[in-house]
């Protein structure tokens, strides 16, 4: 990476950026300051000014500590600025307002939101659970449920892109490179990091559902000359009518442009089937899943059981000395998997060790499969929610000792041993202390490296109109949050959800409850559980009404029905979040009160 003198490949000072973590950027060209979006940004910037300023300060300190060449980073940020003026014009007014409202310089905010990885390093450890066909309670369809674990300073938002026709010669402006645009792109609804063009997960107008997970690739990477995985997710949503077409989209893109920072696994479903494409550099393998369950964490899972692969998959491995000449098929994860999740360059890539399983990711994969297999045949959007909120019942340590986690996140558990972690009555003989190893659940409450920032449960069904393609979405760890339905058939999104405003509310719950899960959990669930009970009671009725209106040719009425339903549920979710915060305050006060003598 040319704009960094010292690359971070681990947790580093990333934790310092927690403060509020609001992701915002602006542009030099913006619309009239009298616009509603600009004023909303000003109000938001004023509300969170102290947190935004704290973030920028921590960001600058991190840049100094890691010897970052900031003039190069600033130049790169201005290059991104030009592309954002055409790719995200609808957000620029609002973001400029946030900058003005917070009192933070334009250039600081621009750099923070376009080149944050250049300064803080790399993150991304997600867990995805999948079920298809007879594994689902209805006996048909596909479910992809993803916990997106990219850190607690990541704010997400819901975006919607309408179907579009593009002129010959039009360009798709990806995060790092430009590629040719296609003639027609499809409508989709998805979840993304606030301010980004690419997406982490979503559903399109044909009920193609997409998610992805980072993986540990031994292969050569293209870094800023390749495609970011969020761009690939968006491109699949825009270009694929079926899951199988999605495989072809991924294959064509990675073979030509390569992968930016790491290996990637793309999960692509539709009402009839599920595919997983595991990408290593310019090479890939893909497997079709029907009537079964599967999961992904952050290591390749396909061995020699893939159904499709790139033409040079085996020959490239032979050239590097990773496989024997004459082999027709290889154990993909044994040949292309390695130890490091985010290498900083391609130096001596041939010498990277062959590693199939990484402890942290293998434990999450095993737990996900345990939960899925146990529920196989009875899985639906509602029953998969507890799996996404899982923190382990018991956990077997490397020594063989089994400890009782009681479904409590590590930093709130008895096992964390805060006393010996933070209290040192004797003068230390060295700079380090021995503490229990960190236990990471599917629902991740990390200190920063891999905290869950959003969850999407995406559902594709063969017996409903495509407009009912569904993404149930939550912010931050799903155990301290709740799910809002977003159907692809809507044509409007509450402004609180397509900006970081809603995310900020749930972020407050997450931050305040960290390490206090047992104290606050009951109050949080008392606020959200009734809402979720009502949600799953109401959804089938609204879906029947929508289908009936479409059948009778009342397309606009059907769309407005979905708009109103999604808006109503989004509003109720935020009301429940405020109740949760009140309950947490009351629980905190009660825990420290005593009667006067």
MIVEX-340631 format. One record per residue (C-alpha): residue number from 1; x, y, z; residue in three letters. Coordinates in steps of 0.5 Angstrom, whole numbers. Example, Ala and Ser with C-alpha at 12.3 -4.5 7.8 and 13.67 -1.06 7.14 Angstrom:
REM MIVEX-340631
<1; <25; -9; 16>; 'Ala'>
<2; <27; -2; 14>; 'Ser'>
//
This chain:
REM MIVEX-340631
<1; <0; 0; 0>; 'Unk'>
<2; <4; 6; -3>; 'Unk'>
<3; <1; 11; 2>; 'Unk'>
<4; <3; 8; 9>; 'Unk'>
<5; <10; 7; 11>; 'Unk'>
<6; <8; 2; 17>; 'Unk'>
<7; <3; -2; 15>; 'Unk'>
<8; <-2; -5; 21>; 'Unk'>
<9; <-4; -12; 20>; 'Unk'>
<10; <-7; -13; 27>; 'Unk'>
<11; <-11; -10; 33>; 'Unk'>
<12; <-6; -4; 34>; 'Unk'>
<13; <-9; 2; 36>; 'Unk'>
<14; <-15; 1; 33>; 'Unk'>
<15; <-19; 1; 39>; 'Unk'>
<16; <-17; 8; 41>; 'Unk'>
<17; <-22; 10; 35>; 'Unk'>
<18; <-29; 8; 39>; 'Unk'>
<19; <-31; 14; 42>; 'Unk'>
<20; <-37; 15; 38>; 'Unk'>
<21; <-35; 12; 31>; 'Unk'>
<22; <-39; 16; 27>; 'Unk'>
<23; <-37; 15; 20>; 'Unk'>
<24; <-38; 22; 16>; 'Unk'>
<25; <-35; 25; 10>; 'Unk'>
<26; <-37; 31; 5>; 'Unk'>
<27; <-35; 34; -1>; 'Unk'>
<28; <-32; 41; -4>; 'Unk'>
<29; <-38; 41; -8>; 'Unk'>
<30; <-45; 41; -5>; 'Unk'>
<31; <-52; 44; -6>; 'Unk'>
<32; <-55; 50; -2>; 'Unk'>
<33; <-54; 50; 5>; 'Unk'>
<34; <-62; 51; 6>; 'Unk'>
<35; <-63; 44; 3>; 'Unk'>
<36; <-67; 39; 8>; 'Unk'>
<37; <-61; 34; 8>; 'Unk'>
<38; <-56; 39; 10>; 'Unk'>
<39; <-60; 42; 16>; 'Unk'>
<40; <-61; 35; 18>; 'Unk'>
<41; <-53; 34; 18>; 'Unk'>
<42; <-52; 40; 22>; 'Unk'>
<43; <-57; 38; 27>; 'Unk'>
<44; <-53; 31; 27>; 'Unk'>
<45; <-46; 34; 27>; 'Unk'>
<46; <-48; 39; 33>; 'Unk'>
<47; <-51; 33; 37>; 'Unk'>
<48; <-45; 29; 37>; 'Unk'>
<49; <-40; 34; 36>; 'Unk'>
<50; <-36; 32; 42>; 'Unk'>
<51; <-35; 25; 40>; 'Unk'>
<52; <-34; 26; 33>; 'Unk'>
<53; <-28; 31; 35>; 'Unk'>
<54; <-25; 26; 40>; 'Unk'>
<55; <-25; 21; 34>; 'Unk'>
<56; <-21; 25; 30>; 'Unk'>
<57; <-16; 27; 35>; 'Unk'>
<58; <-15; 19; 36>; 'Unk'>
<59; <-15; 18; 29>; 'Unk'>
<60; <-9; 23; 28>; 'Unk'>
<61; <-6; 20; 34>; 'Unk'>
<62; <-6; 13; 31>; 'Unk'>
<63; <-3; 16; 25>; 'Unk'>
<64; <3; 19; 28>; 'Unk'>
<65; <4; 13; 32>; 'Unk'>
<66; <4; 8; 26>; 'Unk'>
<67; <9; 13; 22>; 'Unk'>
<68; <3; 14; 17>; 'Unk'>
<69; <5; 19; 11>; 'Unk'>
<70; <-1; 23; 12>; 'Unk'>
<71; <1; 28; 5>; 'Unk'>
<72; <0; 21; 1>; 'Unk'>
<73; <-6; 19; 5>; 'Unk'>
<74; <-9; 26; 4>; 'Unk'>
<75; <-8; 26; -3>; 'Unk'>
<76; <-11; 19; -4>; 'Unk'>
<77; <-17; 22; 0>; 'Unk'>
<78; <-18; 27; -5>; 'Unk'>
<79; <-18; 22; -11>; 'Unk'>
<80; <-24; 19; -7>; 'Unk'>
<81; <-27; 25; -6>; 'Unk'>
<82; <-28; 26; -14>; 'Unk'>
<83; <-31; 19; -15>; 'Unk'>
<84; <-36; 20; -9>; 'Unk'>
<85; <-39; 27; -12>; 'Unk'>
<86; <-42; 22; -18>; 'Unk'>
<87; <-43; 16; -14>; 'Unk'>
<88; <-46; 19; -8>; 'Unk'>
<89; <-49; 25; -9>; 'Unk'>
<90; <-55; 24; -5>; 'Unk'>
<91; <-51; 24; 1>; 'Unk'>
<92; <-46; 30; 0>; 'Unk'>
<93; <-51; 35; 3>; 'Unk'>
<94; <-52; 32; 9>; 'Unk'>
<95; <-45; 30; 10>; 'Unk'>
<96; <-43; 37; 9>; 'Unk'>
<97; <-48; 39; 14>; 'Unk'>
<98; <-45; 34; 19>; 'Unk'>
<99; <-38; 37; 18>; 'Unk'>
<100; <-40; 44; 19>; 'Unk'>
<101; <-45; 42; 25>; 'Unk'>
<102; <-39; 39; 29>; 'Unk'>
<103; <-34; 44; 28>; 'Unk'>
<104; <-29; 39; 25>; 'Unk'>
<105; <-25; 41; 19>; 'Unk'>
<106; <-27; 38; 12>; 'Unk'>
<107; <-20; 35; 10>; 'Unk'>
<108; <-20; 32; 17>; 'Unk'>
<109; <-27; 29; 16>; 'Unk'>
<110; <-25; 27; 9>; 'Unk'>
<111; <-19; 23; 11>; 'Unk'>
<112; <-22; 20; 16>; 'Unk'>
<113; <-28; 17; 12>; 'Unk'>
<114; <-24; 15; 6>; 'Unk'>
<115; <-17; 13; 8>; 'Unk'>
<116; <-19; 10; 15>; 'Unk'>
<117; <-16; 3; 13>; 'Unk'>
<118; <-10; 7; 11>; 'Unk'>
<119; <-8; 9; 18>; 'Unk'>
<120; <-12; 4; 23>; 'Unk'>
<121; <-10; -2; 19>; 'Unk'>
<122; <-15; -8; 17>; 'Unk'>
<123; <-21; -11; 20>; 'Unk'>
<124; <-27; -16; 19>; 'Unk'>
<125; <-28; -23; 22>; 'Unk'>
<126; <-36; -24; 20>; 'Unk'>
<127; <-40; -31; 22>; 'Unk'>
<128; <-45; -33; 17>; 'Unk'>
<129; <-50; -38; 18>; 'Unk'>
<130; <-54; -41; 12>; 'Unk'>
<131; <-60; -46; 11>; 'Unk'>
<132; <-63; -48; 4>; 'Unk'>
<133; <-69; -52; 2>; 'Unk'>
<134; <-72; -58; 7>; 'Unk'>
<135; <-67; -55; 12>; 'Unk'>
<136; <-72; -49; 13>; 'Unk'>
<137; <-79; -50; 16>; 'Unk'>
<138; <-83; -49; 10>; 'Unk'>
<139; <-79; -54; 6>; 'Unk'>
<140; <-77; -49; 1>; 'Unk'>
<141; <-73; -43; 0>; 'Unk'>
<142; <-66; -40; 2>; 'Unk'>
<143; <-64; -36; 8>; 'Unk'>
<144; <-57; -33; 9>; 'Unk'>
<145; <-56; -30; 16>; 'Unk'>
<146; <-50; -26; 17>; 'Unk'>
<147; <-46; -22; 23>; 'Unk'>
<148; <-42; -17; 20>; 'Unk'>
<149; <-36; -16; 25>; 'Unk'>
<150; <-32; -10; 23>; 'Unk'>
<151; <-31; -7; 30>; 'Unk'>
<152; <-35; -2; 34>; 'Unk'>
<153; <-33; 4; 31>; 'Unk'>
<154; <-37; 2; 25>; 'Unk'>
<155; <-44; 5; 24>; 'Unk'>
<156; <-48; 2; 18>; 'Unk'>
<157; <-54; 5; 14>; 'Unk'>
<158; <-59; 2; 10>; 'Unk'>
<159; <-59; 4; 2>; 'Unk'>
<160; <-63; 2; -4>; 'Unk'>
<161; <-62; 3; -11>; 'Unk'>
<162; <-67; 3; -16>; 'Unk'>
<163; <-66; -1; -23>; 'Unk'>
<164; <-63; 3; -28>; 'Unk'>
<165; <-61; 3; -35>; 'Unk'>
<166; <-53; 5; -37>; 'Unk'>
<167; <-50; 8; -43>; 'Unk'>
<168; <-45; 5; -47>; 'Unk'>
<169; <-38; 7; -44>; 'Unk'>
<170; <-41; 8; -37>; 'Unk'>
<171; <-36; 7; -31>; 'Unk'>
<172; <-37; 3; -25>; 'Unk'>
<173; <-33; 7; -20>; 'Unk'>
<174; <-31; 2; -15>; 'Unk'>
<175; <-27; 3; -8>; 'Unk'>
<176; <-20; 3; -12>; 'Unk'>
<177; <-21; 2; -19>; 'Unk'>
<178; <-26; 4; -25>; 'Unk'>
<179; <-29; -2; -29>; 'Unk'>
<180; <-34; -2; -34>; 'Unk'>
<181; <-41; -1; -33>; 'Unk'>
<182; <-47; -6; -35>; 'Unk'>
<183; <-53; -4; -39>; 'Unk'>
<184; <-58; -6; -34>; 'Unk'>
<185; <-57; -6; -26>; 'Unk'>
<186; <-63; -9; -22>; 'Unk'>
<187; <-66; -6; -16>; 'Unk'>
<188; <-64; -8; -9>; 'Unk'>
<189; <-64; -6; -1>; 'Unk'>
<190; <-58; -7; 3>; 'Unk'>
<191; <-53; -6; 9>; 'Unk'>
<192; <-47; -2; 8>; 'Unk'>
<193; <-42; 2; 13>; 'Unk'>
<194; <-44; 9; 13>; 'Unk'>
<195; <-42; 13; 7>; 'Unk'>
<196; <-39; 7; 3>; 'Unk'>
<197; <-41; 6; -4>; 'Unk'>
<198; <-41; -2; -4>; 'Unk'>
<199; <-45; -6; 1>; 'Unk'>
<200; <-44; -12; 6>; 'Unk'>
<201; <-50; -16; 5>; 'Unk'>
<202; <-57; -15; 1>; 'Unk'>
<203; <-63; -17; -3>; 'Unk'>
<204; <-65; -15; -10>; 'Unk'>
<205; <-71; -15; -14>; 'Unk'>
<206; <-70; -22; -16>; 'Unk'>
<207; <-69; -25; -9>; 'Unk'>
<208; <-62; -26; -10>; 'Unk'>
<209; <-59; -25; -3>; 'Unk'>
<210; <-52; -24; -2>; 'Unk'>
<211; <-47; -24; 4>; 'Unk'>
<212; <-39; -25; 5>; 'Unk'>
<213; <-34; -27; 10>; 'Unk'>
<214; <-26; -25; 10>; 'Unk'>
<215; <-21; -31; 9>; 'Unk'>
<216; <-14; -33; 10>; 'Unk'>
<217; <-11; -33; 3>; 'Unk'>
<218; <-4; -36; 1>; 'Unk'>
<219; <-5; -33; -6>; 'Unk'>
<220; <-3; -26; -9>; 'Unk'>
<221; <-7; -20; -8>; 'Unk'>
<222; <-8; -14; -11>; 'Unk'>
<223; <-9; -9; -6>; 'Unk'>
<224; <-11; -2; -8>; 'Unk'>
<225; <-11; -5; -16>; 'Unk'>
<226; <-16; -10; -14>; 'Unk'>
<227; <-24; -10; -12>; 'Unk'>
<228; <-26; -9; -5>; 'Unk'>
<229; <-31; -14; -3>; 'Unk'>
<230; <-36; -9; -2>; 'Unk'>
<231; <-36; -7; -9>; 'Unk'>
<232; <-37; -15; -11>; 'Unk'>
<233; <-43; -16; -6>; 'Unk'>
<234; <-46; -9; -10>; 'Unk'>
<235; <-44; -12; -17>; 'Unk'>
<236; <-48; -19; -15>; 'Unk'>
<237; <-54; -15; -13>; 'Unk'>
<238; <-54; -11; -19>; 'Unk'>
<239; <-52; -16; -24>; 'Unk'>
<240; <-55; -23; -22>; 'Unk'>
<241; <-62; -25; -23>; 'Unk'>
<242; <-60; -32; -20>; 'Unk'>
<243; <-55; -35; -15>; 'Unk'>
<244; <-52; -38; -21>; 'Unk'>
<245; <-51; -32; -25>; 'Unk'>
<246; <-48; -29; -18>; 'Unk'>
<247; <-43; -34; -18>; 'Unk'>
<248; <-41; -32; -26>; 'Unk'>
<249; <-41; -25; -24>; 'Unk'>
<250; <-36; -26; -18>; 'Unk'>
<251; <-32; -31; -22>; 'Unk'>
<252; <-32; -26; -28>; 'Unk'>
<253; <-30; -20; -24>; 'Unk'>
<254; <-24; -23; -19>; 'Unk'>
<255; <-21; -27; -25>; 'Unk'>
<256; <-20; -20; -29>; 'Unk'>
<257; <-19; -15; -23>; 'Unk'>
<258; <-17; -19; -17>; 'Unk'>
<259; <-19; -19; -10>; 'Unk'>
<260; <-16; -13; -6>; 'Unk'>
<261; <-14; -14; 1>; 'Unk'>
<262; <-15; -22; 3>; 'Unk'>
<263; <-19; -28; 1>; 'Unk'>
<264; <-26; -27; 1>; 'Unk'>
<265; <-32; -32; 1>; 'Unk'>
<266; <-39; -30; -2>; 'Unk'>
<267; <-45; -33; 0>; 'Unk'>
<268; <-51; -32; -6>; 'Unk'>
<269; <-58; -35; -5>; 'Unk'>
<270; <-64; -35; -9>; 'Unk'>
<271; <-71; -38; -8>; 'Unk'>
<272; <-69; -45; -11>; 'Unk'>
<273; <-61; -46; -9>; 'Unk'>
<274; <-55; -43; -5>; 'Unk'>
<275; <-48; -42; -8>; 'Unk'>
<276; <-42; -41; -4>; 'Unk'>
<277; <-36; -38; -8>; 'Unk'>
<278; <-29; -38; -4>; 'Unk'>
<279; <-24; -33; -8>; 'Unk'>
<280; <-17; -33; -7>; 'Unk'>
<281; <-13; -27; -11>; 'Unk'>
<282; <-15; -28; -18>; 'Unk'>
<283; <-18; -36; -17>; 'Unk'>
<284; <-24; -39; -14>; 'Unk'>
<285; <-28; -45; -13>; 'Unk'>
<286; <-36; -45; -12>; 'Unk'>
<287; <-40; -50; -9>; 'Unk'>
<288; <-48; -51; -9>; 'Unk'>
<289; <-52; -53; -3>; 'Unk'>
<290; <-59; -56; -3>; 'Unk'>
<291; <-63; -58; 2>; 'Unk'>
<292; <-58; -57; 8>; 'Unk'>
<293; <-55; -52; 12>; 'Unk'>
<294; <-48; -49; 12>; 'Unk'>
<295; <-44; -44; 15>; 'Unk'>
<296; <-38; -39; 14>; 'Unk'>
<297; <-33; -36; 19>; 'Unk'>
<298; <-26; -33; 17>; 'Unk'>
<299; <-23; -39; 14>; 'Unk'>
<300; <-24; -43; 7>; 'Unk'>
<301; <-29; -49; 8>; 'Unk'>
<302; <-29; -52; 1>; 'Unk'>
<303; <-24; -58; 0>; 'Unk'>
<304; <-24; -62; -6>; 'Unk'>
<305; <-32; -62; -6>; 'Unk'>
<306; <-33; -56; -10>; 'Unk'>
<307; <-37; -56; -16>; 'Unk'>
<308; <-34; -51; -20>; 'Unk'>
<309; <-27; -47; -21>; 'Unk'>
<310; <-23; -42; -24>; 'Unk'>
<311; <-19; -46; -30>; 'Unk'>
<312; <-12; -44; -27>; 'Unk'>
<313; <-14; -46; -20>; 'Unk'>
<314; <-9; -53; -20>; 'Unk'>
<315; <-4; -50; -25>; 'Unk'>
<316; <-2; -44; -21>; 'Unk'>
<317; <-2; -48; -15>; 'Unk'>
<318; <3; -53; -18>; 'Unk'>
<319; <7; -47; -21>; 'Unk'>
<320; <8; -45; -13>; 'Unk'>
<321; <10; -52; -11>; 'Unk'>
<322; <3; -52; -7>; 'Unk'>
<323; <1; -58; -11>; 'Unk'>
<324; <3; -64; -15>; 'Unk'>
<325; <4; -64; -22>; 'Unk'>
<326; <-2; -68; -26>; 'Unk'>
<327; <-7; -67; -20>; 'Unk'>
<328; <-14; -66; -23>; 'Unk'>
<329; <-17; -63; -17>; 'Unk'>
<330; <-14; -61; -10>; 'Unk'>
<331; <-16; -60; -3>; 'Unk'>
<332; <-18; -52; -4>; 'Unk'>
<333; <-17; -50; 3>; 'Unk'>
<334; <-11; -54; 5>; 'Unk'>
<335; <-7; -51; -1>; 'Unk'>
<336; <-10; -44; -1>; 'Unk'>
<337; <-11; -43; 6>; 'Unk'>
<338; <-6; -40; 10>; 'Unk'>
<339; <-4; -37; 17>; 'Unk'>
<340; <-5; -29; 16>; 'Unk'>
<341; <-12; -26; 15>; 'Unk'>
<342; <-9; -20; 12>; 'Unk'>
<343; <-2; -20; 9>; 'Unk'>
<344; <1; -13; 8>; 'Unk'>
<345; <4; -15; 1>; 'Unk'>
<346; <6; -20; -4>; 'Unk'>
<347; <13; -21; -2>; 'Unk'>
<348; <15; -29; -2>; 'Unk'>
<349; <8; -31; -2>; 'Unk'>
<350; <10; -37; -4>; 'Unk'>
<351; <13; -39; 2>; 'Unk'>
<352; <7; -37; 6>; 'Unk'>
<353; <5; -44; 10>; 'Unk'>
<354; <-1; -48; 9>; 'Unk'>
<355; <-6; -47; 14>; 'Unk'>
<356; <-13; -50; 14>; 'Unk'>
<357; <-16; -48; 20>; 'Unk'>
<358; <-15; -42; 25>; 'Unk'>
<359; <-17; -43; 32>; 'Unk'>
<360; <-21; -37; 33>; 'Unk'>
<361; <-25; -38; 26>; 'Unk'>
<362; <-26; -46; 27>; 'Unk'>
<363; <-29; -45; 34>; 'Unk'>
<364; <-34; -41; 31>; 'Unk'>
<365; <-35; -45; 25>; 'Unk'>
<366; <-36; -51; 29>; 'Unk'>
<367; <-41; -48; 34>; 'Unk'>
<368; <-45; -45; 28>; 'Unk'>
<369; <-46; -52; 25>; 'Unk'>
<370; <-48; -55; 32>; 'Unk'>
<371; <-53; -50; 32>; 'Unk'>
<372; <-56; -51; 25>; 'Unk'>
<373; <-55; -58; 25>; 'Unk'>
<374; <-60; -59; 31>; 'Unk'>
<375; <-65; -54; 28>; 'Unk'>
<376; <-65; -57; 21>; 'Unk'>
<377; <-72; -58; 18>; 'Unk'>
<378; <-74; -52; 23>; 'Unk'>
<379; <-70; -46; 21>; 'Unk'>
<380; <-74; -40; 19>; 'Unk'>
<381; <-72; -32; 20>; 'Unk'>
<382; <-75; -33; 27>; 'Unk'>
<383; <-71; -39; 30>; 'Unk'>
<384; <-65; -37; 27>; 'Unk'>
<385; <-65; -30; 31>; 'Unk'>
<386; <-62; -34; 37>; 'Unk'>
<387; <-57; -37; 33>; 'Unk'>
<388; <-54; -30; 31>; 'Unk'>
<389; <-54; -28; 39>; 'Unk'>
<390; <-50; -34; 41>; 'Unk'>
<391; <-45; -33; 46>; 'Unk'>
<392; <-44; -41; 48>; 'Unk'>
<393; <-47; -45; 53>; 'Unk'>
<394; <-41; -49; 55>; 'Unk'>
<395; <-34; -48; 52>; 'Unk'>
<396; <-28; -53; 51>; 'Unk'>
<397; <-22; -50; 52>; 'Unk'>
<398; <-15; -52; 49>; 'Unk'>
<399; <-13; -56; 55>; 'Unk'>
<400; <-20; -60; 55>; 'Unk'>
<401; <-23; -56; 61>; 'Unk'>
<402; <-30; -55; 60>; 'Unk'>
<403; <-33; -48; 63>; 'Unk'>
<404; <-40; -46; 63>; 'Unk'>
<405; <-41; -39; 59>; 'Unk'>
<406; <-48; -39; 61>; 'Unk'>
<407; <-50; -35; 54>; 'Unk'>
<408; <-46; -29; 57>; 'Unk'>
<409; <-41; -25; 53>; 'Unk'>
<410; <-34; -26; 55>; 'Unk'>
<411; <-32; -19; 58>; 'Unk'>
<412; <-39; -20; 62>; 'Unk'>
<413; <-37; -27; 64>; 'Unk'>
<414; <-34; -30; 71>; 'Unk'>
<415; <-28; -32; 66>; 'Unk'>
<416; <-26; -26; 65>; 'Unk'>
<417; <-23; -25; 71>; 'Unk'>
<418; <-23; -17; 72>; 'Unk'>
<419; <-20; -17; 78>; 'Unk'>
<420; <-13; -20; 76>; 'Unk'>
<421; <-13; -17; 69>; 'Unk'>
<422; <-14; -10; 72>; 'Unk'>
<423; <-12; -10; 80>; 'Unk'>
<424; <-4; -10; 81>; 'Unk'>
<425; <-3; -10; 89>; 'Unk'>
<426; <4; -12; 88>; 'Unk'>
<427; <10; -9; 84>; 'Unk'>
<428; <10; -12; 77>; 'Unk'>
<429; <16; -16; 75>; 'Unk'>
<430; <15; -15; 68>; 'Unk'>
<431; <10; -11; 63>; 'Unk'>
<432; <5; -17; 61>; 'Unk'>
<433; <1; -21; 66>; 'Unk'>
<434; <-3; -27; 64>; 'Unk'>
<435; <-10; -27; 64>; 'Unk'>
<436; <-15; -32; 61>; 'Unk'>
<437; <-16; -33; 53>; 'Unk'>
<438; <-21; -29; 50>; 'Unk'>
<439; <-27; -33; 48>; 'Unk'>
<440; <-31; -30; 42>; 'Unk'>
<441; <-38; -32; 40>; 'Unk'>
<442; <-42; -32; 34>; 'Unk'>
<443; <-45; -25; 37>; 'Unk'>
<444; <-39; -22; 38>; 'Unk'>
<445; <-37; -17; 44>; 'Unk'>
<446; <-30; -15; 42>; 'Unk'>
<447; <-26; -9; 45>; 'Unk'>
<448; <-26; -7; 38>; 'Unk'>
<449; <-22; -12; 33>; 'Unk'>
<450; <-29; -16; 31>; 'Unk'>
<451; <-35; -13; 35>; 'Unk'>
<452; <-41; -14; 31>; 'Unk'>
<453; <-43; -8; 28>; 'Unk'>
<454; <-50; -11; 24>; 'Unk'>
<455; <-53; -17; 23>; 'Unk'>
<456; <-58; -19; 17>; 'Unk'>
<457; <-62; -25; 16>; 'Unk'>
<458; <-64; -25; 9>; 'Unk'>
<459; <-70; -29; 6>; 'Unk'>
<460; <-71; -32; -1>; 'Unk'>
<461; <-78; -35; -2>; 'Unk'>
<462; <-81; -39; -8>; 'Unk'>
<463; <-88; -38; -7>; 'Unk'>
<464; <-88; -30; -6>; 'Unk'>
<465; <-88; -24; -10>; 'Unk'>
<466; <-80; -22; -11>; 'Unk'>
<467; <-82; -16; -8>; 'Unk'>
<468; <-82; -19; -1>; 'Unk'>
<469; <-75; -21; -2>; 'Unk'>
<470; <-73; -20; 6>; 'Unk'>
<471; <-67; -17; 10>; 'Unk'>
<472; <-69; -17; 17>; 'Unk'>
<473; <-63; -12; 20>; 'Unk'>
<474; <-60; -10; 27>; 'Unk'>
<475; <-55; -5; 29>; 'Unk'>
<476; <-49; -7; 33>; 'Unk'>
<477; <-49; -14; 37>; 'Unk'>
<478; <-56; -17; 36>; 'Unk'>
<479; <-57; -19; 43>; 'Unk'>
<480; <-57; -12; 45>; 'Unk'>
<481; <-61; -10; 39>; 'Unk'>
<482; <-67; -12; 35>; 'Unk'>
<483; <-69; -13; 28>; 'Unk'>
<484; <-73; -8; 23>; 'Unk'>
<485; <-76; -11; 16>; 'Unk'>
<486; <-73; -8; 10>; 'Unk'>
<487; <-77; -11; 3>; 'Unk'>
<488; <-74; -10; -3>; 'Unk'>
<489; <-81; -8; -6>; 'Unk'>
<490; <-81; -1; -2>; 'Unk'>
<491; <-79; 5; -5>; 'Unk'>
<492; <-77; 9; 1>; 'Unk'>
<493; <-73; 9; 7>; 'Unk'>
<494; <-74; 13; 13>; 'Unk'>
<495; <-68; 18; 13>; 'Unk'>
<496; <-66; 15; 20>; 'Unk'>
<497; <-64; 9; 17>; 'Unk'>
<498; <-61; 11; 11>; 'Unk'>
<499; <-56; 15; 15>; 'Unk'>
<500; <-52; 13; 21>; 'Unk'>
<501; <-58; 16; 26>; 'Unk'>
<502; <-61; 10; 28>; 'Unk'>
<503; <-55; 6; 28>; 'Unk'>
<504; <-52; 11; 33>; 'Unk'>
<505; <-58; 10; 38>; 'Unk'>
<506; <-57; 2; 38>; 'Unk'>
<507; <-49; 4; 39>; 'Unk'>
<508; <-51; 7; 45>; 'Unk'>
<509; <-54; 1; 48>; 'Unk'>
<510; <-48; -3; 46>; 'Unk'>
<511; <-43; 1; 49>; 'Unk'>
<512; <-47; 2; 55>; 'Unk'>
<513; <-48; -5; 56>; 'Unk'>
<514; <-41; -7; 55>; 'Unk'>
<515; <-38; -12; 60>; 'Unk'>
<516; <-45; -11; 64>; 'Unk'>
<517; <-49; -16; 60>; 'Unk'>
<518; <-52; -19; 66>; 'Unk'>
<519; <-54; -13; 69>; 'Unk'>
<520; <-57; -10; 63>; 'Unk'>
<521; <-60; -16; 59>; 'Unk'>
<522; <-66; -17; 62>; 'Unk'>
<523; <-68; -9; 61>; 'Unk'>
<524; <-66; -9; 54>; 'Unk'>
<525; <-70; -16; 52>; 'Unk'>
<526; <-76; -13; 56>; 'Unk'>
<527; <-76; -7; 51>; 'Unk'>
<528; <-75; -11; 45>; 'Unk'>
<529; <-78; -18; 46>; 'Unk'>
<530; <-85; -15; 45>; 'Unk'>
<531; <-83; -11; 39>; 'Unk'>
<532; <-81; -18; 36>; 'Unk'>
<533; <-87; -22; 38>; 'Unk'>
<534; <-91; -17; 34>; 'Unk'>
<535; <-87; -16; 28>; 'Unk'>
<536; <-87; -24; 27>; 'Unk'>
<537; <-94; -24; 28>; 'Unk'>
<538; <-96; -18; 23>; 'Unk'>
<539; <-91; -20; 18>; 'Unk'>
<540; <-95; -26; 15>; 'Unk'>
<541; <-101; -21; 15>; 'Unk'>
<542; <-98; -16; 11>; 'Unk'>
<543; <-95; -20; 6>; 'Unk'>
<544; <-102; -24; 4>; 'Unk'>
<545; <-105; -17; 3>; 'Unk'>
<546; <-99; -15; -1>; 'Unk'>
<547; <-99; -21; -5>; 'Unk'>
<548; <-107; -20; -6>; 'Unk'>
<549; <-106; -13; -8>; 'Unk'>
<550; <-101; -15; -13>; 'Unk'>
<551; <-106; -20; -16>; 'Unk'>
<552; <-111; -15; -17>; 'Unk'>
<553; <-106; -10; -21>; 'Unk'>
<554; <-106; -5; -15>; 'Unk'>
<555; <-98; -5; -16>; 'Unk'>
<556; <-98; 2; -13>; 'Unk'>
<557; <-102; 1; -7>; 'Unk'>
<558; <-98; -6; -6>; 'Unk'>
<559; <-92; -2; -5>; 'Unk'>
<560; <-95; 4; -1>; 'Unk'>
<561; <-97; -2; 4>; 'Unk'>
<562; <-90; -4; 5>; 'Unk'>
<563; <-87; 3; 5>; 'Unk'>
<564; <-92; 4; 11>; 'Unk'>
<565; <-90; -3; 14>; 'Unk'>
<566; <-83; -2; 14>; 'Unk'>
<567; <-83; 5; 17>; 'Unk'>
<568; <-88; 3; 22>; 'Unk'>
<569; <-83; -2; 25>; 'Unk'>
<570; <-77; 2; 24>; 'Unk'>
<571; <-81; 7; 28>; 'Unk'>
<572; <-83; 2; 34>; 'Unk'>
<573; <-76; -1; 34>; 'Unk'>
<574; <-73; 6; 36>; 'Unk'>
<575; <-78; 7; 41>; 'Unk'>
<576; <-76; 0; 44>; 'Unk'>
<577; <-69; 2; 44>; 'Unk'>
<578; <-70; 9; 48>; 'Unk'>
<579; <-74; 4; 53>; 'Unk'>
<580; <-68; 0; 53>; 'Unk'>
<581; <-64; 5; 55>; 'Unk'>
<582; <-69; 8; 60>; 'Unk'>
<583; <-69; 1; 63>; 'Unk'>
<584; <-61; 0; 63>; 'Unk'>
<585; <-61; 7; 67>; 'Unk'>
<586; <-66; 4; 72>; 'Unk'>
<587; <-62; -2; 73>; 'Unk'>
<588; <-55; 1; 74>; 'Unk'>
<589; <-58; 6; 79>; 'Unk'>
<590; <-61; 0; 83>; 'Unk'>
<591; <-55; -4; 83>; 'Unk'>
<592; <-51; 1; 87>; 'Unk'>
<593; <-57; 4; 91>; 'Unk'>
<594; <-58; 2; 99>; 'Unk'>
<595; <-63; 4; 104>; 'Unk'>
<596; <-61; 9; 109>; 'Unk'>
<597; <-60; 7; 116>; 'Unk'>
//
